[in-house]
């Protein structure tokens, strides 16, 4: 998928009611002392960058209706049970998804028009961290019924200096659901700062 692309999700997959949204990233590896990170951290890998995936459930006009409609590591399940976060990964080490979110599309209340998938860096200001310190970031959508990957979008822009990524969106289109590859970075310092832009 390319940035800005929109894809039919349910129309091209009849009967699909539940999706797994996986987000992944890797810490940048540095050589023994060379380059920016080498000189800052003395080689090896940069200190752990704790990225957190969240979902912001939006109503009409892309507005947040209730703070409980923000699903993240401290609020793992939406009130209606339609969105469930599988929990926090503190390092980004290892292959595959680093954080996973299950969305039961059939349970998402009709007043919710859009689910925005955001990744931000925990405590980024204090730790002086940004998305230039991670690589291989992606968002993907999987059918959990058969593990078929329906969508895969690599976040390959230069996000150096940015601390929050809006990775993608699931949104209603009539009676169907679509996915949009967003891939926009901002300098928001915390999840609450991002959430405020939707309230």
N, C-alpha and C positions, 0 to 999 in steps of 0.2 A: 504493500500500500504506500501511496505517496501522501505527503502533507496536504491537507485540504480535501482529500478524497472522501466521498460518502458512499457507503455500501448498504444495500438491502440486507437485513439480517434474517428476519422472520419470513419475508416474502419468498426468498430463495431457499429457505429451509422450513417447509411447512411442518407444523406440529412442534416446532422448537419453542419451549416455554421457559427453559432454564439455561443460563449460560454461566460459564466460569470465565472471569476476566483475570488474566495473569499479568503482572508487571514485574519486570526484571531489570537488573543493572549490575555492573561489576566495578569494583574499585580500580582506579588507574594504577597500573604497575609502573614503577620507576626503576631506572638503571642505577647502578652503584654510585650515586653521588652527582650524576650529571643532570642537567635540565632544571627547570623550575622546582619540581617537587623534590628532586635529589638534593638541591641546595637548601630547600626549606626543611626537609625531614631526614636528610642523611641517607638517601637510598631506600631500597625496599619498597613496600607499598605505602601509600598515603595513610594517615590514621583513618580508622573506620569512619566512613560517612554513613550515618544512619538515615536512610531515605524512608519516608513513610508514605504509603499509598492511602488515599482517602476517596470517598464518594460524596459528592454534594448533590442532593436530590432537589430539583428545582420545579417550581410550579409555573403558572402563567407568567409570561414576560421574563422568563429566566430569573425569577426571584425565589429566594429561600423563604419558605413559609414558617419554618420552625427549626430552631437550633438542633433539635433531635434528628433532623433530616441530614445531618452530617455524620457519615459513618467512617470511623477511624479507629486507631488502636485503643482508645479509651471508651469507645462506644461502638462495639463490634456488630450490633444487629439493629436494623431499623425497627421502629415501633410496630410496623405492620408485618415484619418478618420477611419482607421481600428482598432485602439486601443483607448479606452476611459476610463480614470480613474474617478471614481465617487466622488473623493475628500478625504480630509485628516480627520482622526480621531485622536484627540490629546491625548486620554487617554487609549484606549483599554478596557474601561469598557463596561459591558453588554455582552449578549450572542450573538452567531452567528458571522458573518463576521464583522471585524472591517474596512476593506477597500475592495472595489470591483473594478474590472477592466473588462470591456466588450471587447471582441475581436471578430471582424467580420472576420473570417478566409478567407472568399471569397474575402475580400478587401485587404488583406495583399499583398503588392507588391511582384512579383515573385523574386525580388533580395533579399528579406528578407527570410533567411533560418531558423531563430530561434528566439524565444521570451524568454528572461530570466527574471524570476520573483524574485525580490530581496526585502528583508526587512532590513532596517537599522535603527539605533536609532539616532534620530535627536539630534545634539549637544551633542553627547555621551561623548566626551573628557572633555568638560567643566563641564558637570553634573556628571561625573564619573559613568556612567551607562553602563550596559552590559546585554547580554541576559540571564544571570543567574537571572535577576530580573523580568523575565516574565515566564509564564508557559502556557501550553495548546495551544502552537502555532500549526497552521495547514495551509495547502493550499488545496483548493478543486476546482473542475471544475464542473459547473452546466450547464445543457441545459436550457437557459432562456425561451424557448418556452413552456416547461411543468414543470419547476422547478425540474427536475430529477437530482439528484447528480450522476455524472458519475465517479468522482474520489475524494477520500479523503485521504490525506497523513498527518499524525501527525508528527510534527518535535519534536521527543522525545529524541534526543541526549542531552548530557550535553554541553550546549553552554556557560557555565560560563566563563566570561572574553572576550567573543567574541562580536563584535558590528555590524556585518553584516551577514545575512543569504542569501545564494542563495537557495531559497525554491524549485523551480521546473522550468522546461523548456517545452515549446511547440515547436516542431520542425517538419520540413517537412521530409517525408519519401516517395520519389516518388511523387505521387499525393495526398498522405494522410498526416494527421497530427498525431503526437504521443505526449505523455506526458512522461517526465522523472522526477522521484522523486529524487531530488539532495540532499537537506538537508545539505549543506556544510556551515560551519561558518568560518568567517575570522575576522581579527582585523582592517579592513578598518575603518577609522574614519569618513568618509563622503561618500555620493553617488558619488561625483566626483572622489574620490579615487578608487572606485570600477569600475566606467566607464573607467578610464584610463587603467585598466588591459585588456580591450577589444579593445583599440584603437591602 
